[in-house]
Amino acid sequence: KNWIGKSHGTEILFEFENPDIEKKLNFILLHGYTGSPENNFFPWLKKELENKGYKISAPKLPNTNNPNIYEQTDYVLKNCKFDENTVLLGHSLGSVVALKVLENLKKPIKKLILAAGFCEPKFLDKQRSFEKTFNWKFDFEKIKRNNKEIKILRAKNDTAVPQERADGMKKNIGGEIIDFIAEEDHICGKQEPEVLNACIEKFPIFTTRPDTIFGVTFMVISAQHSRLFELVTKKQKLEINKFLKKIKKTSEKEVLEKGGVFTGSYAINPINNEKIPIYAGNFVLVDYGSGMVMAVPAHDQRDFEFAKKYNL
């Protein structure tokens, strides 16, 4: 302790690319009351996602100034394609439409994102016309079944939606609440990075040496990680399964000698946007069998020999 003192770490979010998934993902973006896909962060978000190769649908909902929940829900269902690769984002009143849409789907989608969302009326600043005309009853069990992942974005500086609305939604449908400071009130900035972060698949990686990100050459995910197969491409699936069978028969003493297998996916270095290959290995947090690490070039002969020995 007298040598290095107390160590503080940080999490770095790495976007990743799985060629099989990238080609299939489609985003449906639903705006709010009096809004349109040309307002707030929608044009920026649409462009950012399109630049990454995703398919985007951002419909202009009918009668946005005097909305009818059934009319808007039917419009979305008739004009947008939903499948297991769909990411549905609802902003403000668009979140209510998103919930109603999910009640009517026959198969689950990949992800639901609710930004400044709510599932009951009463606001902090003023009353809205739709508060008394909307049907505020939801089939929460069906909504939960029709989602593989739910993210609830709650802006701490939202002067319209009470903070407890996010807690209520999490209680009813589950998911993860993400608290942050929005660029503008009610998550209405021209750019809202936290919304984009929720859309893109990312892995949080903890490190006490964030400076090493400058030299990262490859990354390793534990073979026991619950999200491993999000990274495995069809081409690499057979090799990964062989590797998993191999390490199941391996003793703890031999665990490091089994090397690693390329998943087929790449992490994106947030510093220089370079693609970093991701390997599945059994040498990440061995005692726990979970986690991901990033690796930098060898610093001396001992590092080089260790990397060579374990196929790093």
WOKA-V51788 format. One record per pair of residues at least 4 apart in sequence whose C-alpha atoms are under 6 Angstrom apart, sorted by the first residue. I is the first residue (numbers start at 0). J is the second residue. Records with the same first field share a line. If there is no record, write none. Layout:
BEGIN
I: J, J
END
This chain:
BEGIN
0: 4
7: 207
8: 206, 207
9: 205, 206
10: 203, 204, 205
11: 203, 204
12: 201, 202, 203
13: 201, 202
14: 200, 201, 266, 267
15: 265, 266, 267
16: 264, 265
17: 230, 264
24: 84, 85
25: 53, 54, 55, 85
26: 55, 85, 86, 87
27: 56, 57, 87
28: 57, 88
29: 89, 93
30: 34, 35, 90, 93
31: 90, 91, 92, 93
32: 63, 92
33: 63, 64
35: 59
36: 41, 57
37: 42
39: 187, 188, 189
40: 44, 188, 189, 190
41: 45
48: 53
49: 53
60: 71
62: 66
72: 96, 100
75: 79
81: 85
82: 108
83: 107, 108, 109
84: 109
85: 108, 109
86: 109, 110, 111
87: 111
88: 111, 112, 113
89: 93, 94, 97, 113
90: 94, 114
91: 115, 116
94: 113, 116
101: 142
102: 141, 142
107: 145, 146
108: 146
109: 147
110: 146, 147, 148, 149
111: 149
112: 149, 150, 151
113: 151, 152
114: 152
115: 153
117: 164
120: 130
122: 159, 160
123: 159
124: 159
129: 133
139: 172
143: 172
149: 174
150: 174, 175
151: 175, 176, 177
152: 176, 177
153: 177, 178
154: 178, 179, 180, 181
155: 179, 180
157: 184, 185
168: 172
169: 173, 174
181: 186
182: 188
183: 187, 188
214: 295
215: 294, 295
216: 295
217: 275, 276, 294
218: 277, 292, 293, 294
219: 277, 278, 279, 291, 292
220: 279, 291
221: 279, 280, 281, 283, 289, 290
222: 279, 280, 281
223: 288, 289
224: 289
230: 262, 264
231: 236, 262, 263
232: 263
235: 262
255: 282
256: 309
258: 309, 310
259: 278, 279, 280
260: 278, 279
261: 278
262: 277, 278
264: 277
265: 274, 275, 276, 277
266: 274, 275
267: 272, 273, 274
268: 272, 273
284: 288
297: 302, 303
306: 310, 311
END
